[in-house]
Amino acid sequence: MYPLGCGEMVCHVLLVETDNGLVLIDTGFGSKDCDDPALREKWRGFAAAKELDEVSPGIALISLPGHTRGHACVAVDAGHRWVLHCGDAYFHYGTVDGTAAMPRALAAFESVTAFDRKMVRQNHARLTELYRRREPDMFMVCSHDRTLYEQAKTTV
């Protein structure tokens, strides 16, 4: 899928096989999941996260509003590493690894669709910091980047 010719959408949802069955997780619009401060936990430096133990151990929802009001990342313990699916928190691998500039059309699309551009920039900085720590037990992907998707597939 190519929204406005700006980039390829790889995956907005995750289907996770757990001991309790299949769990479908969307990164997009829920704003109530991390709203209650009493339900928030820290996860690898993120202040507003919620472990979804009632669904299945090893799944955490991490509040990252900016792209949408209730945007979230989903962290899944895949056994040998955590996979952090960042949804639309960033659109291009160069945003977090600094090796390539995001194509201008994709950058414009990201900016136009952002609920809060300042929060998007803050999220970029936080995710870049996390990426550059190169934690061996974590892999980051986003919804719009086939490069990261292909890397994830080859390192399963």
C-alpha positions as CSV (number, residue, x, y, z in Angstrom):
1,M,0.0,0.0,0.0
2,Y,1.4,3.4,-0.9
3,P,-0.4,6.3,0.9
4,L,-0.3,9.3,-1.4
5,G,2.7,7.7,-3.1
6,C,4.8,8.5,0.0
7,G,5.9,5.2,1.2
8,E,5.0,1.6,1.7
9,M,2.9,0.6,4.6
10,V,4.3,-2.6,6.0
11,C,2.1,-3.4,9.0
12,H,-0.2,-1.4,11.3
13,V,-1.2,-4.3,13.5
14,L,0.5,-7.3,15.0
15,L,-1.0,-10.8,15.3
16,V,0.8,-12.4,18.2
17,E,0.5,-16.1,19.0
18,T,0.4,-16.6,22.8
19,D,-0.4,-19.5,25.1
20,N,-3.9,-18.0,25.4
21,G,-4.5,-17.9,21.7
22,L,-4.0,-15.3,19.0
23,V,-3.9,-11.6,20.0
24,L,-4.5,-8.8,17.4
25,I,-2.9,-5.6,18.5
26,D,-3.4,-2.2,16.8
27,T,-1.0,0.7,17.4
28,G,-3.3,3.4,16.3
29,F,-6.1,5.1,18.1
30,G,-6.8,3.9,21.6
31,S,-6.3,6.8,24.1
32,K,-7.7,5.2,27.3
33,D,-5.1,2.4,27.6
34,C,-2.4,4.5,29.3
35,D,-4.5,7.5,30.5
36,D,-4.8,6.4,34.1
37,P,-1.6,7.3,35.9
38,A,-2.2,4.5,38.4
39,L,-2.0,2.0,35.5
40,R,1.3,3.4,34.1
41,E,4.5,1.6,34.4
42,K,8.0,2.3,33.1
43,W,9.4,0.2,30.3
44,R,13.0,0.8,29.1
45,G,12.8,4.5,29.9
46,F,9.3,5.1,28.6
47,A,7.2,6.7,31.4
48,A,3.7,5.6,30.3
49,A,3.5,1.9,29.5
50,K,1.2,-0.8,30.5
51,E,2.0,-4.5,30.6
52,L,-0.9,-6.4,29.2
53,D,-0.5,-9.4,31.5
54,E,-4.3,-9.9,31.5
55,V,-4.1,-10.6,27.8
56,S,-0.8,-12.4,27.8
57,P,2.6,-12.0,29.5
58,G,5.3,-10.4,27.4
59,I,3.1,-7.7,25.7
60,A,3.4,-4.1,26.7
61,L,1.5,-1.1,25.3
62,I,3.7,2.1,25.4
63,S,1.9,5.5,25.0
64,L,3.5,7.6,22.3
65,P,0.9,10.2,21.3
66,G,1.9,12.5,18.5
67,H,0.9,10.8,15.3
68,T,-2.6,10.5,16.7
69,R,-3.9,11.5,20.1
70,G,-3.8,7.9,21.4
71,H,-0.9,6.4,19.4
72,A,1.0,3.6,21.1
73,C,3.9,1.4,20.5
74,V,3.6,-2.3,21.2
75,A,6.5,-4.3,22.7
76,V,6.3,-8.1,22.3
77,D,8.6,-10.6,24.0
78,A,9.5,-12.9,21.1
79,G,11.6,-15.2,23.3
80,H,15.0,-14.3,22.1
81,R,14.3,-10.5,21.9
82,W,11.7,-7.9,22.3
83,V,10.2,-6.5,19.2
84,L,9.1,-2.9,19.6
85,H,6.5,-2.1,16.9
86,C,6.5,1.7,16.8
87,G,3.5,2.0,14.5
88,D,3.5,5.5,13.0
89,A,5.8,7.0,15.6
90,Y,8.3,7.3,12.7
91,F,8.0,6.5,9.0
92,H,11.6,5.8,7.9
93,Y,14.6,4.0,9.3
94,G,16.8,7.0,8.8
95,T,14.8,8.9,11.4
96,V,16.2,6.6,14.2
97,D,19.5,5.3,12.8
98,G,20.7,8.5,11.0
99,T,22.0,6.6,8.0
100,A,19.7,8.1,5.4
101,A,17.4,11.1,5.0
102,M,13.7,10.4,4.8
103,P,12.3,11.1,1.3
104,R,10.8,14.5,1.2
105,A,7.3,13.3,0.1
106,L,7.3,10.9,3.0
107,A,8.5,13.6,5.5
108,A,5.7,15.9,4.2
109,F,3.1,13.1,4.6
110,E,4.3,12.4,8.2
111,S,4.1,16.1,9.1
112,V,0.7,16.7,7.5
113,T,-0.9,13.6,9.2
114,A,0.6,14.4,12.7
115,F,-1.8,15.2,15.5
116,D,1.0,17.1,17.3
117,R,4.2,17.7,15.4
118,K,6.1,18.7,18.6
119,M,5.3,15.4,20.2
120,V,6.3,13.6,17.0
121,R,9.7,15.3,17.1
122,Q,10.1,14.4,20.8
123,N,9.1,10.8,20.0
124,H,11.7,10.7,17.2
125,A,14.4,11.9,19.7
126,R,13.4,9.3,22.3
127,L,13.2,6.4,19.8
128,T,16.6,7.5,18.3
129,E,18.1,7.4,21.8
130,L,16.7,3.9,22.4
131,Y,17.8,2.7,18.9
132,R,21.4,4.0,19.4
133,R,21.8,2.0,22.6
134,R,21.8,-1.1,20.4
135,E,20.3,-3.3,23.1
136,P,20.9,-6.8,21.8
137,D,17.5,-8.1,23.1
138,M,15.4,-5.5,21.3
139,F,14.5,-4.8,17.6
140,M,12.5,-1.8,16.5
141,V,10.2,-1.7,13.5
142,C,7.6,0.8,12.2
143,S,4.6,0.6,10.0
144,H,6.1,2.3,6.9
145,D,9.5,0.9,6.5
146,R,10.2,-2.3,4.5
147,T,13.9,-2.1,5.2
148,L,13.3,-2.7,8.9
149,Y,10.6,-5.3,8.2
150,E,13.1,-7.2,6.0
151,Q,15.8,-7.0,8.7
152,A,13.3,-8.3,11.3
153,K,12.5,-11.3,9.0
154,T,16.1,-12.2,8.5
155,T,17.0,-12.1,12.2
156,V,14.0,-14.2,13.4
